[in-house]
Amino acid sequence: MTRTATTVWLDGNLLDDEQLRLHALTHALHYGSSVFEGIRVYPTPNGPCVFRLREHVDRLVAGAAAYGMQLAWDADGLIDAITATVRASGRDAAYVRPLAFFGGETVRLNPGRECPVHVLIAVLPFDGIMPGVEVPLFRASVSPFMKTPSRSLPSTVKAGGHYTNSIRALADAQARGFDETILRNERGEIAEGSGENIFIVRDGALVTNDADADILLGITRASVLSLAREAGITTHVRPITMDDLARCDEAFFTGTAAEVVPIVQIDDRTIGDEGALTRRLRTTYTDVVRGRRAAPGPWLTQVS
């Protein structure tokens, strides 16, 4: 197996690259009519493990239902398929992308009436968001583009088409020399990054926002909240304002790929190096996902 090899499962079958074919009129290709997950596989003392597999699959199934997709596999069947595909990849560190999407050969806007639903699982090599960098430090910019309101697109669904919002905002921030973007919702409050949730530390307390801020309820976000509460850290789930960003002592992003990434600058405000609370949560999270420290619940699913 080469370092860049991807293992792909499509509708129940493992396929080589040359066998993988999608029609040019695949509905999801034209309209983003798909739902997906990003899931990490970590090496642990007990062998490769998938992090919070049940929670990811449950969110995928719920997202598919929100868009009227009838899946041929229930949650248990998808869990079995994902673990089998990870096992077939032979990898102990990987990124898993399950994707449910409308296929078909039409450009009509109601795929539920005439398009088949396909499920794809891709397992690809992944060594972290910035390979070789032990602790990425992000410079972020508040985006001029608004986060799509949940009244328009349900933010709690991880759907392909939703991410054009993130693509646009991230491209703008990076063109201006930043690493990441921070989007605001229609009320002017902080929503999230392009692909991560955001936390701040203010007056000694950990603060993050909730679904009413038009965010995706990240599984890494939920994990960090659990770890913080277990450690006795004061936590608040409430709206985050621009004033909070201007006055916070620490800030960080959380996400499957990112894990916990310190934010050291927001626009022209320098926050400084990674703060003590951020470091504490980052190292705890790192130890938990790699099986070096007990998790608050059954978060690791063994592959073999």
Phi, psi and omega in degrees: 000134178275163182299330185263003184295140175245132177263127186236132174245128179226117177052040173100359184231136171283131185236142169284161182305319184288346178268347186277115182224136173231142182292149181297338179258020175307126188303316182296330179294325183271328189236001180068027183277073182213158169232150187208173174223157168240122187230140180258143169250131183238146169286134178227169177301339179259014182101179182296137180227145176266133185272121175050052183298314182302315182296319178296315182292320177300320179292323177298313181297318179295321178295320177299317179297323180297332179255016173071027178270126176266107183275144179279352181235139173276183184299317180296320179295323178290322177298316178298319181294320180293313180296322179294322180290320176297317179299317180294333180290335182073012184263146173252356173221120186199166172245130182250130179240093169280138184219123171253131186211155174278128177262233176086180182227062184212157173247018177288156187268001177241078186294336182299339181276331189220357183255134174290155177257129178247155174234128180238142173233121178244133177244117184234154180295144181206123182246020181111164186294330175224086183306135179089349178255116186294316180227095176299142178237119188260138168259124187240155178230137176289127188283145171284351181263136182280143171294134181303126180295147179295341174293339178264308179225128185294111185295337181282357176257131181267081186253146184303310184297335180297333190280358171296330174301313180292320181301314181295315182292319181293319179300320179296314182296316182290329176295336179264009172094010180261165180272327187211166181240159175235119182263145174258155177271184186292345177269359180086003175278164177288135174258279185196179173279188181292331179211022183218156168275164182236141174236151169231161171242122180220130180054038176081358182249150177270132184231134169216168183259184188228185185303330182290354174268009181067046179248158165282130180283089186294144178285326173295319176305310180298323180294316180295320177299317178298316181294322180294316181293322178298326181276359179081016179281133177294126181234144176231131173250108186201171176301146175251127184257170174297327177296323176300317178296323182288335187244358184292152179272331178214160174206149176204158175261153171228142177186165182302309180286318185285332191061249176237115184240118178297141172259118185256349178208140173233110187054238184266009178261120176270120178275324180113185182296173180308129181281167185295318182289320176301314180298318180299314181288323179296313183290325176296314179299315179302318180291321181294312185292337179262011174072017180269353182212143183294139177273159177293346180205188181282075188271342185248126177253118180291141181272323183235000000 
